[in-house]
Amino acid sequence: MKGRIMDKKDIGSFNYEELKEEIVKMGEKPFRSRQIYEWLHVKLADDFGGMTNLPKQFRERLKEEYEIAGIKMIERQISKEDPTEKFLFGLTDGNMIESVLMRYTYGNSVCISSQAGCRMGCRFCASAIGGLKRNLTVSEMLGQVYSIQKLAGERISNIVVMGTGEPLDNYDNFVKFVRMVSDEHGLNISQRNITASTCGIVPNMRRLAEEGLQITLALSLHGANQEKRARLMPVARQYELTDVLAECDHYFQTTGRRITFEYSLVEGVNDQPDDIRELTDILKKRNCHLNLIPVNPVKEREYRKPDRESALAFKNKLEKNGINVTIRRERGSDIDGACGQLRRRYAGETGCKQGETDEDICND
Ligand code: SAH
C-alpha cells in the first residue's frame, strides 16, 4: 500500500501536494500541511510532539494516524585519512542500509542507498552478496540525507545515489525522492547536484530521460564489449551493451546532461590493451566523462585492483586517445570503504544468511 509503514501511514513519503490532500481530508485547513511539510522536510523533525505551531490535539491525531519513518543510526565511522564518514542505519523492520558523507571543497556530498540489498548480482560488489531484501521507501531515502545533515550539523549540497541498490529497480520511489529532495518546499538541493548510477536498466533509462529532471546519469560500464561486461555484470545479459549505449545517447539528447561512465578496474580482467582500444571506440564519439574506480577488494570475492602505476598508465593511454577520464579518488578506505562492506559486516555478525538470492533476476 502506497506510503504505509505497518498500520500507520508513512507521512514523510507524501510529496507537497499529497500531504495537502491528506490534511484537507482530515478536515484541517490547507495551511497546516505547509507547516507540517516544513517541519518534516526543512526543520527535519522526527516527532510530532515538537511541531509547536500545531494545536496539541491535532498533533495527537497525527501521532495516531501517521508515522515519521525513522531511520536509526547504528554506527558512525569517521575516517582518519580524509573528511569522510560512513553511517549504518537501521530501518523499522530490522534491515540495515549504509550511507557516506564526503566533504569536498565545493560542498558536502552524501552517497545514499536506494534498496536494502540488491538483485543485480555484479560480481565485484559487496551489496550483491545477500541479494535484495526490499526497496527503500521515499522517506527512507530522504531520511539518509536528513539524518546525516543533522548528525554532522552541516548542510548537504550534493547527492549521489551510488550506495547499495539499483535506483532504476526502485524507479517510482527513486524519482519521487529526487523531486522531493529538490523541491523548493524541502531541502531544495539542485537537481544538477544529484547523480544517480545505474547498471543499465534500459526501459527505465528511457522513462527517466522523459521525466524532465536535470540529474546526472552515471552508467556502470565495467566491460567494453558485451561479452566482458556480461561476465562482470549479469544484468548485461538482459540489456545488451549496444542498447544501453543507445539509451545513454538518448538521455544526453533529451536532457542535455552529459553521461558519466563508471569503470571498475579489475586486475587482469578489464585493464588490458584490448580494453583501452574498445573503451576508446565506445567513448571517443560521445560527449561524456569516464570515471575509473580501482576495484575495492571485497573479502568474499577474489578480484584485485591494479596497482597505482598500472591504473595511471591505463588512464593516460585513454587520455592520449582523447577520452575525458579521471581516476576516482579513494575515500575512507580505512572505514569499510567499498560499497556495502559496513552493512555486510553487520549482516555477518547478526547471522543473516548469505546467498539469499531468490529475488535475483541475474543469477546464472
Ligand atoms: N546499482 C547502481 C549503483 C551501484 S554502486 C549501479 O550499478 O550503477 C556505484 C558504483 O560502484 C557502480 O558503478 C558499481 O558497479 C561500483 N562498485 C560496486 N562495488 C564496487 C567495488 N567493490 N569496487 C569498485 N566499484 C564498485
Boltz pocket constraint, residues with backbone or C-beta under 6 A from the ligand:
constraints:
  - pocket:
      binder: B
      contacts: [[A, 120], [A, 122], [A, 124], [A, 125], [A, 126], [A, 161], [A, 162], [A, 163], [A, 164], [A, 165], [A, 166], [A, 167], [A, 197], [A, 198], [A, 199], [A, 200], [A, 218], [A, 219], [A, 220], [A, 221], [A, 262], [A, 263], [A, 264], [A, 293], [A, 294], [A, 295], [A, 296], [A, 297], [A, 298], [A, 338], [A, 339]]
      max_distance: 6.0
